Amino acid sequence: MRILCWGTYDTSKPRTRLLLEGLRLAGAEVIECRADIWRGVVDKSQVRGLRQRLGIMVCWLLAYPRLAWRLMRTPRPDVVLVGFPGILDMLVAAPIARLRGIPLAWDMFMSLYDTVVEDRHLLRRGSIAARLLHALEGFALRRADLVFLDTQTHARRIEQLFGLAAGSASAVWVGVEMEHFRADPAVHTDTDAAPDPSPLRVLFYGQFIPLHGIETIVQAARLTRDEPIEWQLIGKGQEAARIKAMLVEQPLPKVRWDAWVDYPQLHQRIAAADICLGIFGASAKAASVIPNKVFQIVAMGRPLITRDSPAIREMLDDTPPCVSLVPPAEAEALADAVRAFARHGRPLAPCHGSLQGKLGARAIGQQCLALLEHHLGSES
């Protein structure tokens, strides 16, 4: 299959890098036609100030004449694939793809409306800006021949949120870059070793956004403040100021917070932790996704505690001590899960062995390629 990856897709995120590499490893011919407008922008919803917004918009608009020309002139591919975020890309690509008779697929990955309005509350639901964003994203969705996200639960949510036909959206897992995150088979293999007397080390890393439920983690740390448990937070973002205020008001000596760790060093922090945390937000979006960190933690074979949801059960079952699924936004449940892990003791071998062959770029590429081939076959 000849796939033209086209637009302003963001390669700073593992999702896009994994799809591109995976499709090539799966045997597809991948041609890239891209304008890089997202350099230096880590969190798109946090783009603030007129100058920054105008700068991105100008780069965006200036990129489209060249991108459109190349889409019109390039040898005909089997499919045009638009990556995340892709709303404006879809509006430009759709008429050209339709004119040339080329199927158009969109890796939506996540909805900007759902993220900015429903999950992070950066725009008021029902406001003019929120309605415009919803209408624009819905229009872009209806231009695609195939839309996919990261989980089937997420696909069903997007169908409901935008009034799409049931089953019209699909899913491809996020996966993990195995060169950075890989289980160490030598970890915890000595069955005759004495119990480890050191404090239990609990790790969270990620953006400080409502979906992650950082407040729940801090509250759980407060509930266990007199127990031999150390909590490591890594990240920054929308809720950082509120979390800082919580920790200033009631200091927790056993909570350490680092604003940033370079991506290549994350695996060292994960390997050093006894338990890694996923997400604990209570929103509908939080129930619909499996974030990057969960794939990374699973790939490294580390024990995981995260919120229970239909999405996570597409991948994992509640099987302590390797996996503990807890209700969202319930600090007591999280604290109890950590205590239960302490009672079980540290695993004697890496966890999640049955998933190790399903998470890397090749497996994700095969999943995506099979979806594209199935859809193109049904279209023809």
Backbone hydrogen bonds, N-H to C=O, Kabsch-Sander energy under -0.5 kcal/mol:
donor,donor_aa,acceptor,acceptor_aa,energy
3,I,1,M,-0.7
3,I,29,E,-3.3
4,L,79,V,-2.5
5,C,3,I,-0.8
5,C,31,I,-3.0
6,W,4,L,-0.7
6,W,81,L,-2.1
7,G,33,C,-2.2
10,D,84,F,-2.1
11,T,9,Y,-0.7
13,K,10,D,-0.7
17,R,13,K,-1.6
18,L,14,P,-2.9
19,L,15,R,-2.0
20,L,16,T,-2.4
21,E,17,R,-2.4
22,G,18,L,-3.1
23,L,19,L,-2.6
24,R,20,L,-1.6
25,L,21,E,-2.5
26,A,22,G,-2.0
27,G,24,R,-1.5
28,A,23,L,-2.5
29,E,1,M,-2.9
30,V,28,A,-0.7
31,I,3,I,-2.9
31,I,29,E,-0.6
33,C,5,C,-3.0
35,A,7,G,-1.9
37,I,35,A,-1.1
41,V,38,W,-2.3
42,V,40,G,-0.8
44,K,42,V,-0.6
46,Q,43,D,-1.6
47,V,44,K,-1.5
48,R,46,Q,-0.6
53,R,49,G,-2.2
54,L,50,L,-2.8
55,G,51,R,-2.3
56,I,52,Q,-2.1
57,M,53,R,-2.4
58,V,54,L,-2.8
59,C,55,G,-2.1
60,W,56,I,-2.5
61,L,57,M,-2.8
62,L,58,V,-2.6
63,A,59,C,-1.3
63,A,60,W,-0.5
64,Y,60,W,-1.0
66,R,62,L,-0.5
67,L,63,A,-2.1
68,A,64,Y,-3.2
69,W,65,P,-2.2
70,R,66,R,-2.4
71,L,67,L,-2.2
72,M,68,A,-2.0
73,R,69,W,-1.7
74,T,70,R,-2.2
78,D,2,R,-2.4
79,V,2,R,-1.3
80,V,103,P,-2.5
81,L,4,L,-2.9
81,L,79,V,-0.5
82,V,80,V,-0.6
82,V,105,A,-2.8
83,G,6,W,-0.5
90,M,86,G,-2.4
91,L,87,I,-1.4
92,V,88,L,-1.7
93,A,89,D,-3.1
94,A,90,M,-2.4
96,I,92,V,-0.7
97,A,93,A,-3.1
98,R,94,A,-2.5
99,L,95,P,-2.2
100,R,96,I,-2.1
101,G,97,A,-0.8
101,G,98,R,-0.6
102,I,97,A,-2.8
105,A,80,V,-3.1
105,A,103,P,-0.5
106,W,146,L,-2.9
107,D,82,V,-2.9
108,M,106,W,-1.6
108,M,148,F,-1.1
109,F,148,F,-1.3
110,M,108,M,-3.5
115,T,111,S,-2.1
116,V,112,L,-3.1
117,V,113,Y,-2.7
118,E,113,Y,-1.1
119,D,114,D,-2.4
120,R,115,T,-2.7
122,L,116,V,-2.8
123,L,116,V,-1.2
127,S,124,R,-2.3
131,R,127,S,-2.6
132,L,128,I,-2.5
133,L,129,A,-2.3
134,H,130,A,-2.4
135,A,131,R,-2.5
136,L,132,L,-2.6
137,E,133,L,-2.5
138,G,134,H,-2.5
139,F,135,A,-2.3
140,A,136,L,-2.2
141,L,137,E,-2.3
142,R,138,G,-1.7
143,R,140,A,-1.1
144,A,140,A,-0.6
144,A,141,L,-1.1
145,D,104,L,-2.7
146,L,104,L,-1.5
147,V,168,S,-0.6
148,F,106,W,-2.3
149,L,170,S,-2.4
150,D,109,F,-0.6
154,H,288,S,-0.6
155,A,151,T,-2.1
156,R,152,Q,-2.4
157,R,153,T,-1.9
158,I,154,H,-2.4
159,E,155,A,-2.1
160,Q,156,R,-2.1
161,L,157,R,-3.0
162,F,158,I,-2.0
163,G,159,E,-0.6
164,L,159,E,-2.4
168,S,165,A,-2.0
170,S,147,V,-2.3
172,V,149,L,-2.8
176,V,359,L,-2.5
178,M,176,V,-1.2
180,H,177,E,-2.2
181,F,177,E,-1.7
182,R,180,H,-0.5
183,A,299,A,-1.2
184,D,300,M,-0.6
187,V,184,D,-1.9
189,T,186,A,-0.7
191,T,189,T,-1.1
193,A,190,D,-1.3
200,L,228,P,-2.7
202,V,200,L,-0.6
202,V,230,E,-3.1
203,L,275,I,-2.6
204,F,232,Q,-2.8
206,G,234,I,-2.1
208,F,236,K,-1.8
209,I,207,Q,-1.7
212,H,209,I,-1.5
213,G,209,I,-0.8
213,G,210,P,-1.0
217,I,213,G,-1.3
218,V,214,I,-2.4
219,Q,215,E,-2.4
220,A,216,T,-2.2
221,A,217,I,-2.3
222,R,218,V,-2.0
223,L,219,Q,-2.0
224,T,220,A,-1.2
225,R,222,R,-1.3
227,E,224,T,-2.0
229,I,227,E,-2.8
230,E,200,L,-3.5
231,W,254,K,-3.0
232,Q,202,V,-3.2
233,L,231,W,-0.5
233,L,256,R,-3.5
234,I,204,F,-1.7
235,G,258,D,-2.2
239,E,208,F,-3.0
240,A,237,G,-1.8
243,I,239,E,-2.3
244,K,240,A,-2.6
245,A,241,A,-2.1
246,M,242,R,-1.9
247,L,243,I,-2.0
248,V,244,K,-2.0
249,E,245,A,-2.5
250,Q,246,M,-2.1
255,V,252,L,-2.2
256,R,231,W,-2.9
256,R,254,K,-0.5
258,D,233,L,-2.9
265,Q,262,D,-1.8
266,L,262,D,-0.7
266,L,263,Y,-1.3
268,Q,265,Q,-0.9
269,R,265,Q,-1.2
270,I,266,L,-2.5
271,A,267,H,-2.6
272,A,268,Q,-1.6
273,A,269,R,-0.8
273,A,270,I,-0.9
274,D,201,R,-2.1
275,I,201,R,-2.1
276,C,303,P,-2.2
277,L,203,L,-2.8
278,G,305,I,-2.5
280,F,212,H,-0.8
281,G,211,L,-1.9
287,A,283,S,-1.3
288,S,285,K,-1.8
289,V,285,K,-0.8
294,V,291,P,-0.9
295,F,291,P,-1.2
296,Q,292,N,-2.2
297,I,293,K,-2.8
298,V,294,V,-2.5
299,A,295,F,-2.5
300,M,296,Q,-1.5
301,G,298,V,-1.7
302,R,297,I,-2.1
304,L,322,C,-2.7
305,I,276,C,-2.2
306,T,324,S,-1.8
307,R,279,I,-2.4
308,D,326,V,-3.0
311,A,287,A,-1.5
313,R,309,S,-1.4
314,E,311,A,-1.8
315,M,312,I,-1.5
316,L,312,I,-3.2
319,T,317,D,-1.4
322,C,319,T,-1.0
323,V,319,T,-1.5
324,S,304,L,-2.2
326,V,306,T,-2.1
326,V,324,S,-0.5
329,A,280,F,-2.3
330,E,327,P,-0.9
331,A,329,A,-0.6
334,L,330,E,-1.8
335,A,331,A,-2.9
336,D,332,E,-2.6
337,A,333,A,-2.1
338,V,334,L,-2.1
339,R,335,A,-2.4
340,A,336,D,-2.6
341,F,337,A,-1.9
342,A,338,V,-1.9
343,R,339,R,-1.9
344,H,340,A,-2.4
345,G,341,F,-2.1
351,C,301,G,-2.5
355,L,352,H,-1.6
356,Q,352,H,-0.5
356,Q,353,G,-1.1
358,K,355,L,-2.3
359,L,356,Q,-0.6
364,I,360,G,-2.2
365,G,361,A,-2.9
366,Q,362,R,-2.5
367,Q,363,A,-2.0
368,C,364,I,-2.5
369,L,365,G,-3.0
370,A,366,Q,-2.5
371,L,367,Q,-1.7
372,L,368,C,-2.5
373,E,369,L,-2.9
374,H,370,A,-2.4
375,H,371,L,-2.4
376,L,372,L,-2.9
377,G,373,E,-2.5
378,S,374,H,-2.2
379,E,375,H,-2.0
380,S,376,L,-1.9
